[in-house]
Amino acid sequence: YIRKFPEEYGYRRMDIDWTPLFKLKVSVVETLSPGYPFGNLHWEGLEKEHTSDIVLPGLPTMEDIGVYPCEMESRMAWEIRPFKQESHYDEMVGEFPEPPPPTPISVANA
C-alpha cells in the first residue's frame, strides 16, 4: 500500500540540506561501523546512488576542467597489478598461442 498512498505512511522526499537529523544519523552509522555500515548507509554510497547524469547547461564538463577519458586497455596493467599472483612477470599479448576450440560432443555419445 505504500506505493499507492505514500503520504499516509509518512513517505516524502526532502532536500538533504534541510534534514540535520538524517545527516547526524549517516555520520553516526559511518563512525560506528566504517567498514560495513548498517543498512549500507554512508556518505559515499549516498553520493554514488543519488547523483544524476543530467548535464546542466552552464556548468563545466569534465573536459572543460581538464579531465579527458582514456582507453581502458591502456590502464588495465596498472589497475590489476596489485591483484596479480606473480607480479614480477608481465605477459605480452600474443605470447602464448590461442587454444583450439573444444570439440562438441553429440548427445548420442554422452
ABEGO torsion letter per residue (X at the ends): XAAABAAAAGBBBBBAAABAAAAAAAAAAAAABAABBBGGBBAAAAAAAABBABBBBGBBBAAAAGBBBBBAAAAAAAAAAAABABAABBBBBGABBBBBBBBBBBAAAX
